[in-house]
């Protein structure tokens, strides 16, 4: 099965539907399987004290103005749905609260996503699992006991799921990646395991592909110099193309693991072994 490549737009659109469409185009042109956004109910996810803090941004001078400026409403998401359908690419979003999950239900999306921050909210997880959509679950900031509980819940609800190995630092340092967790998760839970990366560069994601991941999620951006907290850990357009092409080549190169003479080797064998009368 081919690796399902998710281009995480998140909030890198900066509240601008045209930038969102440009990012969708980047994903389509590179050959990604899906784009993903994020949805928050600002007054639920953040406290009044946090929202009232001073913060300079393109939308004003408080955290509230910045957070509100980054959020899309129903009309924007309907337009995203229309545009993705036109461009023939799947799209979905990670909800950060139950109200946002209810909001996304209106859009009839094929997939759900549990962000690492939300993996400890049992009530939220039950709501997602009750929808029985294939759910990508990021495991950043988790101990095994936490993942145990989530897996048990999704199995109990008979909701299809996929774990994503993830380290929640932005950007992610190479020494912290710990790709061998992919093996650990696969062996412990006997399920599909993907990788959600926040590192700079492409090499780690390509290495993850060679470890047999079933999905790969990377943030994308038009430019890492753009405003936004996720831009620095994101992949620019040329990098997205290079990533997808390299991952697909890795998939082809992995083969089936059976040791035998390749039929293309037969004439070479006859030529190079012609001086040998017989094999021992």
Secondary structure by P-SEA (a helix, b strand, c coil): ccccccccccccccccaaaaaaaaaaaaaaccccccccccccccccccccccccccccccccaaaaaaaacccaaaaaaaaaaaaaabbbbbbbbccaaaaaaacccccccccccccccccaaaaaaaaaaccbbbbbbccccaaaaaaaaaaaaaacccbbbbbccccccccccccccaaaaaaaaacccbbbbbbcccccaaaaaaaaacccbbbbbbccccccccccccccccaaaaaaaaaaaaaaaaacccccccccccaaaaaaaaaccccccc
